[in-house]
């Protein structure tokens, strides 16, 4: 998982911003991230503009710590963003 992910409290979550060279690259990332979310059965919050997206990965309801699932999803998003950037 990239050092660009920030762990926040209240509520406990991971946050990261990805920036892309244009809307087309962003759209490709969002489409593929949606597929990844479906595969993992985990749906982070997203907010995006023309060339960026902010991700927030929350803990599951009833949990009080970030677990392997959240960190794995963050790593997979990093890998996906890197593939699209190149």
C-alpha positions in Angstrom: 0.0 0.0 0.0 1.4 3.4 -1.0 2.6 5.8 1.7 0.1 8.3 0.1 -2.8 6.6 2.0 -3.6 8.4 5.2 -5.2 6.8 8.2 -7.7 9.0 9.8 -9.8 8.7 13.0 -13.3 9.7 13.8 -14.5 7.8 11.9 -11.6 5.4 11.3 -10.8 5.3 7.6 -8.1 5.4 4.9 -8.0 8.3 2.5 -6.1 8.9 -0.7 -6.3 11.2 -3.8 -5.3 9.9 -7.2 -4.6 12.4 -10.0 -4.7 11.6 -13.8 -3.5 13.3 -16.9 -7.0 13.6 -18.3 -10.6 12.7 -17.9 -10.3 9.7 -20.2 -7.6 8.1 -17.9 -9.7 9.0 -14.8 -12.8 7.3 -16.4 -10.8 4.2 -17.2 -9.6 4.1 -13.6 -13.1 4.6 -12.2 -14.6 1.8 -14.4 -11.9 -0.6 -13.4 -12.1 0.4 -9.7 -15.8 -0.3 -9.8 -15.1 -3.8 -11.2 -12.5 -4.3 -8.4 -15.1 -3.2 -5.8 -17.6 -5.7 -7.1 -15.0 -8.5 -6.9 -14.0 -7.6 -3.4 -17.6 -6.9 -2.2 -16.4 -3.7 -0.7 -17.5 -0.2 -1.8 -15.4 2.8 -0.8 -16.7 6.4 -0.9 -15.4 8.3 -4.0 -15.5 12.0 -5.0 -14.1 13.0 -8.3 -13.5 15.9 -10.7 -12.1 16.2 -14.2 -8.7 14.6 -13.5 -8.8 13.4 -9.9 -10.6 11.1 -7.5 -10.6 11.0 -3.7 -11.1 7.6 -2.1 -12.2 6.9 1.4 -12.1 3.4 2.7 -14.1 2.9 6.0 -13.9 0.1 8.5 -16.8 -2.3 8.3 -19.7 -1.7 10.5 -19.1 -3.1 14.0 -15.3 -3.2 13.6 -13.0 -0.9 15.5 -9.8 -1.3 13.4 -8.7 -1.2 9.7 -8.2 -4.8 8.6 -6.6 -6.8 5.8 -9.6 -6.2 3.5 -9.2 -2.4 3.6 -5.5 -2.5 3.2 -5.7 -5.1 0.3 -8.3 -2.9 -1.5 -6.0 0.1 -1.1 -3.0 -1.8 -2.5 -5.1 -3.0 -5.5 -6.2 0.5 -6.2 -2.6 1.7 -6.1 -1.6 -1.1 -8.6 -4.5 -0.2 -10.9 -3.7 3.6 -10.8 0.0 2.8 -11.6 -1.0 0.6 -14.6 -3.3 3.3 -16.0 -0.6 6.0 -15.5 1.9 4.1 -17.7 
